[in-house]
Amino acid sequence: MAVWKLTNYHKKNAVERQFWTKDGVTIIKEEGYRWGVWSCECNERPDVDLDNPDGWEQFSQEQDWDMEEMIDGCWVEWTWPDDMPEEERERIEELWNEDSFEAMENDGWYNDDTEHWVYGPLQLNNEDTGEEFVGKE
């Protein structure tokens, strides 16, 4: 069975979104990476639109893709409820900066979901044959 690797063609286009919930309130921590790498094993070339006009999300695919790694985090943005006070936002960011997952969980937040997205043209490589396919820029 062939091993296929998928990555973003341009840097800074891989994104991880973590959904955190506490007492019915959900916040989103979005972290951007220079590169993301996913792999799958299948005999045929995976059916992936390498032009990727709408973004590619790991768990919405027919093939079973494994995230290999997100490389070189370069930005973080939080999405807050409109009614969350600025002081609470700052407190949560400080929690994350101090001890990330453990601090959030100790404060009563739980990680509801995590999504991995990649935007822009994609590059697909067959690790066995060296074949390479790239979407349009």
Backbone hydrogen bonds in HBPLUS format (Angstrom, degrees):
<---DONOR---> <-ACCEPTOR-->    atom                        ^
c    i                          cat <-CA-CA->   ^        H-A-AA   ^      H-
h    n   atom  resd res      DA  || num        DHA   H-A  angle D-A-AA Bond
n    s   type  num  typ     dist DA aas  dist angle  dist       angle   num
A0042-CYS N   A0002-ALA O   3.00 MM  40  5.46 145.7  2.12 148.4 157.1     1
A0127-GLU N   A0003-VAL O   2.81 MM 124  5.49 153.9  1.88 162.5 170.3     2
A0004-TRP N   A0040-CYS O   2.83 MM  36  5.38 171.8  1.84 167.3 170.2     3
A0040-CYS N   A0004-TRP O   2.99 MM  36  5.38 145.3  2.11 143.6 152.6     4
A0005-LYS N   A0125-ASN O   2.82 MM 120  5.14 159.7  1.86 148.6 155.6     5
A0125-ASN N   A0005-LYS O   2.82 MM 120  5.14 161.7  1.85 151.6 157.8     6
A0006-LEU N   A0038-TRP O   2.80 MM  32  5.14 159.6  1.84 147.2 152.0     7
A0038-TRP N   A0006-LEU O   2.91 MM  32  5.14 160.0  1.95 150.5 156.8     8
A0007-THR N   A0123-GLN O   2.98 MM 116  5.34 151.2  2.07 148.6 157.3     9
A0123-GLN N   A0007-THR O   2.84 MM 116  5.34 162.2  1.87 159.2 161.8    10
A0009-TYR N   A0121-PRO O   2.96 MM 112  5.53 160.9  2.00 152.7 146.4    11
A0012-LYS N   A0034-ARG O   2.96 MM  22  3.75 136.7  2.15  95.5 107.7    12
A0119-TYR N   A0013-ASN O   2.87 MM 106  5.18 153.8  1.94 147.0 155.9    13
A0014-ALA N   A0033-TYR O   3.39 MM  19  5.10 165.8  2.41 150.0 146.0    14
A0033-TYR N   A0014-ALA O   2.73 MM  19  5.10 158.0  1.78 158.4 158.5    15
A0015-VAL N   A0117-TRP O   2.81 MM 102  5.06 169.5  1.82 145.5 147.4    16
A0117-TRP N   A0015-VAL O   2.79 MM 102  5.06 167.4  1.80 156.0 159.9    17
A0016-GLU N   A0031-GLU O   2.93 MM  15  5.31 164.3  1.95 153.1 158.1    18
A0031-GLU N   A0016-GLU O   2.90 MM  15  5.31 163.7  1.92 155.9 160.7    19
A0017-ARG N   A0115-GLU O   2.86 MM  98  5.10 163.7  1.89 147.5 152.8    20
A0115-GLU N   A0017-ARG O   2.85 MM  98  5.10 156.4  1.91 144.1 151.7    21
A0018-GLN N   A0029-LYS O   2.86 MM  11  5.16 170.6  1.87 151.1 153.9    22
A0029-LYS N   A0018-GLN O   2.91 MM  11  5.16 159.3  1.95 150.2 155.5    23
A0019-PHE N   A0113-ASP O   2.86 MM  94  5.19 173.2  1.86 159.4 158.3    24
A0112-ASP N   A0019-PHE O   2.71 MM  93  5.40 133.0  1.92 150.7 165.0    25
A0020-TRP N   A0027-ILE O   2.88 MM   7  5.30 169.0  1.89 161.5 164.3    26
A0027-ILE N   A0020-TRP O   2.83 MM   7  5.30 156.5  1.88 153.1 161.0    27
A0021-THR N   A0110-TYR O   2.94 MM  89  5.45 159.7  1.98 147.7 152.8    28
A0110-TYR N   A0021-THR O   2.95 MM  89  5.45 151.2  2.03 141.5 150.3    29
A0022-LYS N   A0025-VAL O   2.90 MM   3  5.32 151.5  1.98 147.4 156.8    30
A0025-VAL N   A0022-LYS O   2.91 MM   3  5.32 163.8  1.93 120.3 125.5    31
A0028-ILE N   A0079-THR O   3.13 MM  51  5.01 162.0  2.16 138.8 144.0    32
A0079-THR N   A0028-ILE O   2.81 MM  51  5.01 151.1  1.89 144.5 152.6    33
A0030-GLU N   A0077-GLU O   2.76 MM  47  5.20 175.7  1.76 172.4 171.7    34
A0077-GLU N   A0030-GLU O   2.81 MM  47  5.20 158.2  1.86 152.9 160.2    35
A0032-GLY N   A0075-TRP O   2.90 MM  43  5.19 155.6  1.96 137.7 145.9    36
A0074-CYS N   A0032-GLY O   2.83 MM  42  5.74 166.2  1.85 148.6 151.8    37
A0034-ARG N   A0071-ILE O   3.13 MM  37  6.02 127.4  2.42 152.9 166.3    38
A0034-ARG N   A0072-ASP O   3.25 MM  38  5.64 150.8  2.34 123.8 131.0    39
A0035-TRP N   A0071-ILE O   3.32 MM  36  5.05 165.6  2.34 140.6 142.2    40
A0071-ILE N   A0035-TRP O   2.74 MM  36  5.05 170.1  1.75 150.5 154.1    41
A0037-VAL N   A0069-GLU O   2.90 MM  32  5.44 154.7  1.96 163.3 168.0    42
A0068-GLU N   A0037-VAL O   2.72 MM  31  5.36 151.7  1.80 142.1 150.7    43
A0069-GLU N   A0037-VAL O   3.31 MM  32  5.44 155.5  2.38 136.6 141.3    44
A0039-SER N   A0066-ASP O   2.83 MM  27  5.27 153.1  1.90 146.2 155.2    45
A0066-ASP N   A0039-SER O   2.76 MM  27  5.27 166.2  1.77 157.4 161.8    46
A0048-VAL N   A0046-PRO O   3.08 MM   2  5.81 117.7  2.48 110.2  93.8    47
A0052-ASN N   A0049-ASP O   3.03 MM   3  5.40 135.6  2.23 109.2 120.2    48
A0122-LEU N   A0050-LEU O   2.84 MM  72  4.77 160.5  1.88 145.6 149.1    49
A0056-TRP N   A0118-VAL O   2.92 MM  62  5.31 159.7  1.96 153.3 160.1    50
A0118-VAL N   A0056-TRP O   2.95 MM  62  5.31 137.4  2.13 142.1 154.5    51
A0060-SER N   A0057-GLU O   3.14 MM   3  5.68 163.8  2.17 120.8 125.9    52
A0058-GLN N   A0116-HIS O   3.15 MM  58  5.85 158.3  2.20 161.7 167.8    53
A0084-MET N   A0081-PRO O   3.10 MM   3  5.46 169.7  2.11 117.7 119.6    54
A0088-GLU N   A0085-PRO O   3.07 MM   3  5.40 122.6  2.42 104.4 117.8    55
A0089-ARG N   A0085-PRO O   3.12 MM   4  6.50 156.7  2.17 151.6 158.7    56
A0090-GLU N   A0086-GLU O   2.95 MM   4  6.22 164.0  1.97 155.0 158.4    57
A0091-ARG N   A0087-GLU O   2.95 MM   4  6.14 153.1  2.02 142.3 150.2    58
A0092-ILE N   A0088-GLU O   2.96 MM   4  6.18 160.1  2.00 150.8 155.0    59
A0093-GLU N   A0089-ARG O   3.00 MM   4  6.29 162.3  2.03 151.8 156.8    60
A0094-GLU N   A0090-GLU O   2.95 MM   4  6.17 155.8  2.01 147.8 154.4    61
A0095-LEU N   A0091-ARG O   2.92 MM   4  6.24 153.7  1.99 146.4 153.9    62
A0096-TRP N   A0092-ILE O   2.96 MM   4  6.28 164.3  1.99 154.6 157.7    63
A0097-ASN N   A0093-GLU O   2.93 MM   4  6.18 162.3  1.96 149.6 154.6    64
A0098-GLU N   A0094-GLU O   2.92 MM   4  6.07 142.7  2.06 147.3 156.9    65
A0099-ASP N   A0095-LEU O   3.08 MM   4  6.33 170.1  2.09 162.6 162.8    66
A0100-SER N   A0096-TRP O   2.81 MM   4  4.00 148.2  1.92 131.5 128.2    67
A0103-ALA N   A0099-ASP O   3.27 MM   4  5.08 165.0  2.29 114.4 117.2    68
A0104-MET N   A0100-SER O   3.10 MM   4  6.37 162.7  2.13 159.7 165.1    69
A0105-GLU N   A0101-PHE O   2.93 MM   4  6.14 169.1  1.94 160.5 163.2    70
A0106-ASN N   A0102-GLU O   2.88 MM   4  6.02 156.7  1.93 147.8 154.7    71
A0107-ASP N   A0103-ALA O   3.08 MM   4  6.22 130.6  2.33 136.5 148.6    72
A0107-ASP N   A0104-MET O   3.09 MM   3  5.12 133.7  2.31  95.8 108.8    73
A0109-TRP N   A0104-MET O   3.02 MM   5  5.34 155.1  2.08 152.1 144.1    74
A0108-GLY N   A0105-GLU O   3.03 MM   3  5.13 161.6  2.06 106.8 111.6    75
A0135-GLY N   A0122-LEU O   2.94 MM  13  5.42 155.0  2.00 156.4 163.6    76
A0124-LEU N   A0133-PHE O   2.79 MM   9  5.10 165.1  1.81 153.7 159.0    77
A0133-PHE N   A0124-LEU O   2.80 MM   9  5.10 156.2  1.85 152.8 160.1    78
A0126-ASN N   A0131-GLU O   2.90 MM   5  5.19 162.1  1.93 146.1 151.1    79
A0130-GLY N   A0126-ASN O   2.78 MM   4  5.35 147.6  1.88 153.9 161.1    80
